[in-house]
Amino acid sequence: MTDTTSSTPGREEPAFRLDGLHKVFGDYTAADHVELTVRPGSFYGLVGPNGAGKTTTLSMAVGLLRPDAGTARVHGVDIWAQPLQARRLLGVLPDGLAMPERLTGRELLTYLGQLHGLDATEVDRRADELLAVMELDGSAESTLVVDYSTGMRKKVGLATALLHAPRMLVLDEPFEAVDPVSAATIKQILRRFVEGGGSVLISSHVMALVEQLCDTVGVMARGRVVAEGPLDDVRGSRSLEETFVDLVGVTVGGGEGLSWLAS
């Protein structure tokens, strides 16, 4: 297991690098000078309990929430200093993604493709391929996004993140409330993205999922990344869940009381 460290001069430029991201709401420190590095071609899993600061950190990292201090860079481009250039490199699926609800899936992709400045013919081609691989092509022409199921919304959200061919994906809880069939589709797409040279950062509460997909893991607690490194180094000889419980310093309850349930 390794602690978080700064990148070393002369090494390959990180795909994604957070340096000292900090955010305070009133008296509450949501993110405490967060340090995190995603290597090119890496599948990185960020785990932590509720309230650890994952969503706040990722929101700052992708340009949705301005940090009080610190920087975030995608392939060396500063997210806040060079936002347009950074967003060409970055695909984002935030937690609780808000989308234009009165558009169909195809209309949504066409609209966002135009915002990205893509040629209309290219947008159509990419939309066709994305809707097909996401298994949304049957509903793309007639069903409004407001009528999509949770799994369909996650998949069309991922399609919008991939539409402009980014080099880095940042996905906040992409599998939350997703059925097994949709989850299998999303996993396969993300694996293909990494195999093609892209990099992925996902946050998740599901340790088994992170162990299945990720080669690198960061453990977040109380607003800080308390451990980061290759998956096998972080978890050691135990499961990631067992290591996680120790790292975040919590006691697993449920063993006492509730005697009336045994009646």
C-alpha positions in Angstrom: 0.0 0.0 0.0 1.3 3.5 -0.9 0.3 6.9 0.3 -0.6 9.7 -2.1 2.5 11.4 -3.6 3.2 14.1 -6.2 4.2 13.1 -9.7 7.9 12.9 -10.3 9.5 15.2 -12.9 10.5 13.3 -16.0 7.8 10.7 -15.8 4.9 10.4 -18.1 2.3 13.2 -17.7 -0.7 11.9 -15.6 -4.0 11.5 -17.4 -5.6 13.2 -14.4 -4.0 15.0 -11.5 -5.6 16.6 -8.4 -3.2 18.8 -6.3 -4.5 20.1 -3.0 -8.2 20.5 -4.0 -9.9 22.0 -1.0 -13.5 23.0 -0.3 -15.2 24.3 2.9 -19.0 24.8 3.4 -19.4 27.0 6.5 -17.7 25.1 9.3 -17.6 21.8 7.4 -14.5 20.8 5.4 -15.9 18.6 2.5 -12.5 18.1 0.7 -9.3 18.6 2.6 -6.4 19.3 0.2 -7.1 16.2 -1.9 -4.2 14.7 -3.8 -4.9 12.1 -6.5 -3.2 10.8 -9.7 -4.6 8.7 -12.5 -2.0 7.2 -14.9 -2.6 7.1 -18.7 -4.4 3.9 -19.6 -5.4 3.3 -16.0 -8.8 2.2 -14.6 -8.9 4.0 -11.2 -11.5 3.4 -8.5 -12.2 6.0 -5.8 -14.0 4.5 -2.8 -15.1 6.0 0.5 -18.0 6.0 3.0 -20.9 8.4 2.6 -19.8 11.9 3.4 -16.1 11.2 2.6 -16.0 14.0 0.0 -15.9 12.0 -3.2 -18.7 13.8 -5.0 -17.4 17.2 -3.9 -13.9 16.4 -5.0 -15.0 15.1 -8.4 -17.3 18.1 -8.9 -14.3 20.4 -8.4 -12.0 18.2 -10.5 -14.2 18.4 -13.6 -15.2 22.1 -13.4 -18.6 21.9 -11.9 -17.7 23.3 -8.4 -15.1 25.9 -7.9 -12.5 24.9 -5.3 -11.3 27.1 -2.5 -7.8 26.0 -3.3 -5.8 23.6 -5.4 -5.7 22.6 -9.1 -7.0 19.8 -11.3 -5.3 18.9 -14.6 -6.3 16.5 -17.4 -3.3 15.5 -19.5 -1.5 18.6 -18.2 -4.3 21.0 -19.0 -5.7 23.0 -16.0 -9.4 22.5 -15.7 -10.1 25.9 -14.3 -7.5 28.0 -16.2 -8.1 26.4 -19.6 -11.7 25.0 -19.4 -12.5 24.7 -23.1 -9.3 22.8 -23.9 -9.7 20.6 -20.8 -13.3 19.7 -21.7 -12.3 18.5 -25.1 -10.1 15.9 -23.2 -12.7 15.1 -20.5 -15.9 13.1 -20.5 -18.0 13.4 -17.3 -20.9 11.5 -15.8 -21.7 13.4 -12.6 -23.9 12.0 -9.8 -27.5 13.0 -10.3 -26.9 14.0 -13.9 -29.4 16.6 -15.1 -30.3 16.3 -18.8 -32.8 18.0 -21.1 -35.8 15.8 -20.3 -38.0 16.7 -23.2 -35.6 15.4 -25.8 -35.3 11.9 -27.2 -32.0 10.1 -26.8 -31.0 10.9 -30.4 -32.0 14.5 -30.0 -29.9 14.8 -26.8 -26.8 13.5 -28.5 -27.4 15.6 -31.6 -27.8 18.7 -29.4 -24.7 18.0 -27.4 -22.6 17.1 -30.5 -23.4 20.5 -31.9 -22.4 22.2 -28.7 -19.1 20.4 -29.0 -18.7 21.8 -32.5 -18.8 18.4 -34.3 -19.8 18.2 -37.9 -23.5 17.2 -38.3 -22.6 14.0 -40.3 -20.1 13.0 -37.7 -22.6 13.6 -34.9 -25.1 11.3 -36.7 -22.5 8.6 -37.2 -21.3 8.7 -33.6 -24.9 8.8 -32.2 -25.8 5.8 -34.3 -22.9 3.8 -32.9 -23.3 4.9 -29.3 -27.1 4.2 -29.2 -26.5 0.8 -30.8 -23.7 -0.2 -28.3 -25.7 1.1 -25.4 -28.7 -0.9 -26.6 -30.8 2.3 -26.8 -31.4 2.4 -30.5 -34.9 1.0 -30.2 -36.1 3.9 -28.0 -33.8 6.6 -29.3 -36.2 8.1 -31.8 -39.4 8.1 -29.9 -38.9 7.9 -26.1 -38.2 11.1 -24.2 -35.3 11.1 -21.6 -37.9 11.9 -18.9 -39.4 8.5 -19.6 -36.1 6.6 -19.4 -35.5 4.1 -16.7 -32.5 4.6 -14.3 -30.4 2.2 -16.3 -31.3 3.9 -19.6 -30.4 7.3 -18.1 -27.0 6.0 -17.0 -26.3 4.6 -20.4 -27.4 7.7 -22.3 -25.4 9.8 -19.8 -22.3 7.7 -20.6 -23.0 8.2 -24.3 -23.0 11.9 -23.9 -19.6 11.6 -22.0 -18.1 9.6 -24.9 -19.6 11.5 -27.8 -16.7 13.9 -28.3 -14.0 11.2 -28.0 -12.4 12.2 -24.8 -9.1 10.8 -23.4 -10.3 10.8 -19.8 -13.6 9.7 -18.3 -14.7 10.8 -14.8 -17.8 8.9 -13.6 -19.5 9.4 -10.3 -21.4 6.3 -9.2 -22.0 5.1 -12.8 -23.5 1.7 -11.6 -25.8 3.1 -8.8 -29.3 1.7 -9.2 -28.4 0.0 -12.5 -29.8 -3.4 -13.4 -27.4 -6.3 -14.1 -27.9 -6.2 -17.8 -27.2 -2.5 -18.2 -24.3 -2.8 -15.8 -22.7 -5.5 -17.9 -23.1 -3.3 -21.0 -21.4 -0.3 -19.2 -18.6 -2.5 -17.9 -17.8 -3.8 -21.4 -17.8 -0.2 -22.9 -15.5 1.1 -20.2 -13.1 -1.9 -20.6 -13.0 -1.2 -24.4 -12.3 2.5 -23.7 -9.3 1.7 -21.5 -8.0 -1.0 -23.9 -8.1 1.7 -26.6 -5.8 4.0 -24.6 -8.3 6.0 -22.6 -8.2 6.4 -18.8 -11.2 6.1 -16.4 -11.8 7.3 -12.9 -15.0 6.0 -11.2 -16.3 6.5 -7.7 -18.3 3.6 -6.2 -19.5 2.2 -2.9 -19.3 -1.3 -4.3 -16.0 -2.8 -3.4 -16.5 -6.0 -5.4 -17.1 -3.9 -8.5 -13.9 -1.9 -8.0 -12.0 -5.1 -7.5 -13.4 -6.5 -10.7 -12.8 -3.4 -12.9 -10.0 -1.3 -11.5 -6.2 -1.7 -11.5 -5.7 1.3 -9.2 -7.6 2.4 -6.1 -7.8 5.5 -3.9 -9.5 5.3 -0.5 -11.1 8.5 0.7 -12.1 9.3 4.3 -12.9 12.6 6.1 -12.2 14.6 3.0 -8.8 13.2 2.2 -7.3 10.4 0.1 -5.8 8.2 2.9 -4.3 5.5 0.6 -3.7 5.3 -3.1 -1.9 2.8 -5.4 -2.2 -0.5 -7.4 -5.2 -2.5 -6.2 -3.2 -5.4 -4.9 -0.9 -3.1 -3.0 -3.7 -1.3 -1.3 -5.7 -4.3 -0.3 -2.8 -6.6 0.5 -3.7 -10.2 1.4 -7.2 -9.2 2.4 -10.3 -8.1 0.4 -10.7 -4.5 -0.5 -13.7 -4.2 1.8 -11.7 -5.4 4.9 -8.9 -3.0 4.1 -11.3 -0.2 3.5 -13.0 -0.6 6.9 -9.6 -0.4 8.6 -8.4 2.6 6.6 -11.5 4.7 7.2 -11.5 3.9 10.9 -15.1 2.8 11.4 -16.6 0.1 13.6 -18.9 -2.3 11.8 -22.1 -2.4 13.9 -25.2 -4.5 13.8 -24.1 -7.3 16.2 -25.8 -6.0 19.3 -29.4 -5.1 20.1 -32.5 -5.7 18.0 -33.1 -8.9 20.0 -36.8 -8.7 19.1 -35.9 -9.6 15.5 -34.7 -13.1 16.6 -38.2 -13.9 18.1 
